[in-house]
Amino acid sequence: MPLIKKRFSRAWIPNTITMGNLIFGFLSIIYSSNDRVPNHFQVAGIMILFATIFDGFDGYVARSLKVTSEIGKQLDSLADLVTFGVAPGYLFYHMYLSDMFFTVGRTHVYFGMIIAAIFPICAAYRLARFNVQTTHNYFQGLPSPIAGIVIALFPFLTPELQVGTIPITIFFVIIGLLMVSTIRYSKPQVMIQEKVRGIWLIISFLLAAIILFFLQEWALAIFILLYLISGFVSFIIQLIQVMRL
């Protein structure tokens, strides 16, 4: 009995971290629609970025404490759906799509809502497929946290880049569809664990911290862009291999 209670109490440590992910996703939704807060779109994006920290640690803590469970896995997926599916779609809708409508008689049909809904739909399917698939050393489809980070960076980058609504909406849809694609994306954590150890791991983290400090959101944007490109490179390599067979 004491052993069961001990394991039960330990299991709530990673689950609580997962709840932190969910809370920040919920806060992002609130800030997206709260224009009384200065730079509320940026604050909403920051909430999603904060959530990724919790999302990155809950699984690691569960494995370290040896309390991994099916309920923890499902809870993580539900939190990810809110934070990296619903919250980014809601943020993008209020930034770019809320004025997209056509009139039928006296009724406004806001088709921007339909476009925004693509993101949570794709995230939901992506997470469901991940839960039932056999574990590989790669991701099939763009991971939902990465997709969420892309949208979270929009409030910081798009005003400076002065991108029009139509091009950025097309990009938004592409990011959503990449989640449900079969394009393979590497698992950075696997590469780090296998190839970067000891002093080199410390040096790598220091370099990453320095780059992030000076370039801030642009450093993260560059990393994400390279990661997106890596998936397409992997897809082209697979296609060439299939054509040769």
C-alpha positions in Angstrom: 0.0 0.0 0.0 2.7 2.6 0.8 4.4 1.8 -2.5 1.1 2.4 -4.4 0.6 5.7 -2.6 4.2 6.8 -3.4 3.8 6.0 -7.1 0.5 7.8 -7.2 1.8 10.9 -5.6 4.8 10.9 -7.9 2.6 10.6 -11.0 1.0 13.9 -10.2 4.3 15.7 -10.6 4.5 15.4 -14.4 0.7 15.7 -14.7 0.9 19.0 -12.9 3.5 20.2 -15.3 1.2 19.1 -18.1 -1.6 21.2 -16.5 0.8 24.2 -16.7 1.0 23.7 -20.5 -2.9 23.7 -20.6 -3.1 26.8 -18.4 -0.8 28.8 -20.6 -2.8 27.7 -23.6 -6.0 28.9 -22.0 -4.4 32.2 -21.0 -3.3 32.7 -24.7 -6.9 32.3 -25.8 -8.0 34.9 -23.2 -5.3 37.4 -24.2 -6.1 37.0 -27.9 -9.5 38.5 -27.5 -8.6 41.0 -24.7 -7.7 44.2 -26.5 -7.6 46.1 -23.3 -4.2 44.6 -22.6 -1.4 46.5 -24.5 0.1 44.3 -27.3 -2.3 41.6 -26.4 -1.5 39.5 -29.5 2.1 39.4 -28.5 1.2 38.4 -25.0 -1.0 35.6 -26.3 2.0 34.4 -28.4 4.2 34.5 -25.4 1.8 32.4 -23.4 2.1 29.7 -26.1 5.9 29.9 -26.0 5.8 29.5 -22.2 3.6 26.5 -22.6 6.2 24.7 -24.8 8.6 24.8 -21.8 6.1 22.8 -19.7 5.3 20.5 -22.7 9.0 19.7 -23.1 9.5 18.8 -19.4 6.5 16.7 -18.4 7.5 13.6 -20.4 11.1 13.9 -19.2 10.0 14.2 -15.6 7.6 11.2 -15.9 10.4 9.0 -17.3 12.9 10.2 -14.7 10.5 9.3 -11.9 9.4 6.1 -13.7 5.8 7.1 -13.5 4.9 7.1 -17.2 1.3 6.1 -17.7 -1.4 6.0 -20.4 -3.5 8.7 -18.6 -0.4 11.0 -18.6 0.0 10.4 -22.4 -3.7 11.2 -23.1 -3.6 14.2 -20.7 -0.5 15.6 -22.6 -2.3 15.2 -25.9 -5.4 17.0 -24.7 -3.3 19.9 -23.3 -1.4 20.1 -26.6 -4.7 20.3 -28.5 -5.7 23.3 -26.6 -2.3 25.0 -26.5 -1.0 24.2 -30.0 -4.2 23.7 -31.8 -7.1 25.8 -30.5 -5.0 28.8 -29.1 -3.0 29.4 -32.3 -6.1 29.1 -34.5 -7.9 31.6 -32.2 -5.0 34.0 -32.2 -4.7 33.9 -35.9 -8.4 34.5 -36.4 -8.4 37.6 -34.3 -5.2 38.9 -36.0 -6.1 38.3 -39.6 -9.4 36.6 -40.2 -12.1 38.3 -38.1 -13.0 40.8 -40.9 -13.3 38.1 -43.6 -17.0 37.7 -44.4 -19.5 37.9 -47.2 -23.1 39.0 -47.0 -26.1 36.9 -47.7 -29.2 39.1 -47.5 -28.7 40.8 -44.2 -26.5 38.1 -42.7 -22.7 38.2 -42.5 -21.1 34.9 -43.1 -17.7 34.9 -41.4 -15.7 32.4 -43.5 -12.6 33.4 -41.6 -13.8 31.2 -38.8 -13.7 28.2 -41.2 -10.1 28.9 -42.2 -9.1 29.3 -38.5 -10.8 26.0 -37.6 -8.3 24.2 -39.9 -5.6 24.5 -37.3 -7.3 22.8 -34.3 -8.8 20.2 -36.7 -5.3 19.3 -38.0 -3.8 19.4 -34.6 -6.5 17.0 -33.2 -5.9 14.5 -36.0 -2.1 14.8 -35.7 -2.2 14.1 -31.9 -4.7 11.2 -32.3 -2.5 9.6 -35.0 0.6 10.0 -32.8 -1.1 8.3 -29.9 -1.9 5.1 -31.9 1.2 4.9 -34.0 4.3 2.8 -33.2 7.1 5.0 -31.8 9.9 5.8 -34.3 13.0 7.9 -34.1 11.2 10.5 -36.3 7.8 12.4 -36.3 5.3 11.7 -39.0 4.0 15.1 -39.8 5.0 18.4 -38.3 4.8 18.2 -34.5 1.9 20.3 -33.1 4.1 22.2 -30.6 6.3 23.4 -33.5 3.3 24.4 -35.5 1.9 26.3 -32.5 5.2 28.1 -32.1 5.1 29.2 -35.7 1.8 30.9 -35.2 2.9 32.3 -31.8 5.7 34.2 -33.5 3.4 35.9 -36.0 2.5 38.9 -33.7 6.3 39.6 -33.4 7.5 39.0 -37.0 4.7 39.8 -39.4 4.3 43.5 -38.5 8.0 44.0 -39.3 7.9 41.9 -42.4 4.7 43.7 -43.6 3.2 40.5 -45.0 -0.2 40.8 -46.6 -3.3 38.9 -45.3 -3.6 36.5 -48.2 0.0 35.2 -48.2 0.1 34.8 -44.5 -3.2 33.0 -44.5 -1.9 30.6 -47.1 1.1 30.0 -45.0 -1.1 29.4 -42.0 -3.1 26.7 -43.9 0.1 25.1 -45.1 1.4 24.8 -41.5 -1.9 23.2 -40.4 -1.8 20.7 -43.3 1.9 19.8 -42.5 0.7 18.5 -39.2 -1.4 15.8 -40.9 1.1 15.1 -43.7 3.3 12.0 -43.8 6.5 14.1 -44.1 9.1 12.9 -41.7 10.6 15.3 -39.2 13.5 14.4 -37.0 13.3 14.3 -33.2 15.9 16.9 -32.0 15.8 15.4 -28.5 16.9 12.0 -29.9 19.8 13.5 -31.8 20.9 15.5 -28.7 20.8 12.5 -26.5 22.7 10.3 -28.9 25.3 12.7 -30.3 25.7 15.6 -27.9 27.0 14.6 -24.4 29.1 15.9 -21.6 30.9 19.2 -22.1 29.5 19.6 -25.6 26.0 19.5 -24.3 26.8 22.4 -21.9 28.5 24.3 -24.7 25.6 23.8 -27.1 23.1 25.1 -24.5 25.3 28.2 -23.8 25.6 28.9 -27.5 21.8 28.6 -28.0 21.2 30.9 -25.0 23.6 33.5 -26.4 22.0 33.4 -29.9 18.5 33.6 -28.4 19.6 36.6 -26.2 20.9 38.6 -29.1 18.4 37.6 -31.9 15.4 36.9 -29.6 12.4 35.9 -31.6 14.4 35.9 -34.9 16.6 33.1 -33.6 13.6 31.0 -32.8 12.1 31.8 -36.2 15.3 30.8 -38.0 15.5 27.5 -36.1 11.8 26.8 -37.0 12.4 27.7 -40.6 15.4 25.3 -40.9 13.3 22.6 -39.2 10.5 23.0 -41.7 12.9 22.9 -44.6 14.5 19.7 -43.1 11.1 18.0 -43.5 10.9 18.9 -47.2 14.5 17.7 -47.8 13.6 14.4 -46.1 10.5 14.1 -48.3 12.5 14.7 -51.5 15.1 12.1 -50.4 12.3 9.6 -49.7 10.7 10.3 -53.1 14.0 9.8 -55.0 14.6 6.5 -53.2 11.1 5.3 -54.1 11.6 6.3 -57.8 14.8 4.3 -57.9 13.1 1.1 -56.7 
